[in-house]
Amino acid sequence: TLLMLLPRPGVARRWPVSAAPQAYQWIASALLAAGLLLWTLLANIDSNGAALPLPYVPLINPLDIGVAAALLAVVLWLRSEPARAKWAAQPGMPMALVGGAAFVWLNAMLVRGFHHFGDVPFRFDAWTHSLAVQTGITLLWTTTALVLMWLSAKRSMRLPWMVGAALLAAVVAKLVLVDLSGTGTVTRIVSFIGVGVLMLVIGYVAPLPGRSQQEQQHA
């Protein structure tokens, strides 16, 4: 809440923010944003999302609600005038950090779902040896790459498209190095078919965007 309030013009005109706007709206806010991003990573790795005696519901549980609020606060701060002025030289880098944290969150939600509804122990070795979890991760990564590349193609943004392509390459590497060990199982067959279909969709709806005029001038 504090990170959302500090950049607001009404708060900026009040003491003590008005007495030291640089300290509050940039330094303190940047520390809060970094702390929130670090917390989301640690919470997603360490917590299984259980909120006993309440049943576990994906997205509608204290952990996921807290992570969503933290990421939203960071995004709103990054869009504020003080933050945009400081990141003018590299505007995409902080959003890339938020995107990375959101990607970890998606994977963690998937793993927590298998833990609560598929009886997969909430341990790293259990995730790596679970065929269902590995298939779910493969399809999640492919879907994420599809959405990222489609949005990038629609908005003519080459760099995010490249990130999506790199994620897709990671999916292919995972299929060859990890998923092939389970060839013949139903989950692996589903994984291969699902990835193949999504890759066909990507090739149709998300071609590589053309270079912008600024990129052509620097080429």
JOLIN-V563044 format. One record per helix or strand of 2 or more residues. SS is the DSSP state (@ for helix, = for strand). FROM is the first residue (numbers start at 0). TO is the last residue. If there is no record, write none. Layout:
# JOLIN-V563044
SS,FROM,TO
SS,FROM,TO
This chain:
# JOLIN-V563044
@,1,5
@,8,11
@,16,18
@,20,45
@,61,77
@,80,85
@,90,117
@,123,128
@,130,153
@,157,176
@,178,181
@,185,204
@,212,217
